[in-house]
Amino acid sequence: MTMMKMFRIAGAVLAGALVAAGCVSKGEHEKMQAEKDQQIGALAKERGALAQERDSLQQQIREMQSQRTALEKQQALLRDEIVTLEKQRVQLEAASRQDKSQYDGLVRNLTEEVKKGELQVRQYKNMLTVEVAEQLFFDSGRATLKESGKAVLKKVGEALKGYDDKLIRVIGHTDNVPIAKALQTQFPSNWELSAARATTVVRYLESVGVPPERLLASGRAEHSPVALNDDAEGRRKNRRIEITLIDKSLAQELQEQR
């Protein structure tokens, strides 16, 4: 074999080796590229999932912030309500002390009459009522104030007129016995009699210095009994005059409800 022939054979072998080496590198490259593309796809999916999770978390954060803002507003309203309720509590306690003081003062001023059973003093919520039996002020079927009752009524007026923030409501009550025929020309029914008696009391209170703008008069006839009208004792209890101290604001509310 000549030298030239040997060179040709070596060149051919080298060329074949180079060609073979080139084919293997291309296949591995494609495989690596496919694996890389798969990894990229998986990462893209993961990134998308993370983005969705991030958006969901941001939405939850916004909702929680909105809830927190709403709760803060609610807490502020509750604090304001607590402050208002505390003020009302203090005012009610002060009013209660004032009412008790007024009640005690009224009872002290009328102690003698209360002991004699001529009248009763009652307290209900923020109202004070002096209840006087009919016979102390009026004769049966009459609306003229008796002299024996004027001294008591004057004392009642003196005790009541100092409460400038109160109205004085006078209500006349009767039993259910019809008006005697001899008196029906003047008082056709117990309505007229009870209203006339209340008006008489109001006019006398005005005469002893109670401001007229603080006075109210009405008659209830037999329609607000405190006892049964089945016997003399029950009817006696029902024939009465109620003189009540009422807050001006409460009187206005009662007027508006009519």
Secondary structure, DSSP 4 states (H G I P E B T S, - for coil): --HHHHHHHHHHHHHHHHHHHHHHHHHHHHHHHHHHHHHHHHHHHHHHHHHHHHHHHHHHHHHHHHHHHHHHHHHHHHHHHHHHHHHHHHHHHHHHHHHHHHHHHHHHHTHHHHHHTSEEEEEETTEEEEEEEHHHH--TT--SPPHHHHHHHHHHHHHHTT-TTEEEEEEEE--SPPPPGGGTTT-SSHHHHHHHHHHHHHHHHHHTT--GGGEEEEEEETSS-SS-SSSHHHHHHHSEEEEEEEEHHHHHHHHHH-
